[in-house]
Amino acid sequence: MNELGRLDDLPADYVEALKKQNLVPLWPSLRAVLPPGRPRPLTQPTFWSYEALRPLLLKAGELTPIEKAERRVLVLANPGHGLENMKASSAMYLGMQLLLPGEWAPAHRHTPNAVRMIVEGEGAYTTVDGQKCPMSRGDLILTPTGLWHEHGHDGSVPVVWLDVLDLPLVYYMEASYHIDGPRQAVQPGQGERRYARGGIVPTPVFERTNTPYPMLRYPWSEAKAALQALAADQPQLASVQVTYTNPETGGHAENILGFYAQMLRPGQTLRLPVRSPATVFHQIEGGTTVTIEGSAFALAEADTCCAPGWSEIVLANRSDTEPSFLFLADEAPLHTKLGVYEVRG
Ligand code: GTQ
């Protein structure tokens, strides 16, 4: 590969003349924007300890009333992107949100898609598009692009959840904005009941459900049961993983990011294929050592880590007697839709 000319090889008055016309020579930057062989992600393997962040999040509950925060969130930021840019990866945003008993995070809707993975506490709920979704540990709740959502709390203990949004991508596209709204009226009906049985969906004889998001809450009890059934049915299966899907289309639950639950059998070590999208791992139950490009992170319950695209990832269940259960988020639907998805063994 040829060594390319640098900017300071050029006469200063020439560079100045280009600048005046809003022009830039490509060749000094060509290798930076098209690196050889594979991308050079800014995303760094990064670990966030729940034990370390929990007291800081509870402290935010003392320091900042909900009215002054709207959403009381500590953002899990990747230092490779600059903390102030609030990215876990180029397309993924992660935040730990705290809602205290009696608090109310008012209704709004926005262009980025979000999901919530409930980390601790009972008694809170998110109302999405008029559907009241109770929040229990391990549940996944969707708040897709454009849908009204608000969080309330009738319980007696702090509730914490992990927000996963495609905010960095939508912001990069200059497509990010929000609208405030009035408190929603709660409508009857729950997608999780209508779609409680995989492969068996309601028949729309008299009216067609035309919502693009028919299921908004995925209880952990169902996801866990699906993983255990899959593991029992296929004892040789290496990757015991399920995808959170739209039950009407069978496609991903949201448009841009993908969401999955993974089970590692007792004592199991699993080397993942090298893939182009970045991936987030969050421990729901058990303990996993996640090794990303040689950096080993010991995830305990409620810990989270992020792996850049193109990285070597090995998951190891630390227990020889208990399974490990992880929640995963990745950029695979985005990469697939854009035609840039790659897997290398
Ligand atoms: O709960 O609606 O972490 O709008 C960031 C933006 C949570 C939310 C975040 C949001 C929300």
Residues whose N, C-alpha, C, O or C-beta is under 5 A from the ligand:
A	BS01	GTQ	R71 V73 G95 D163
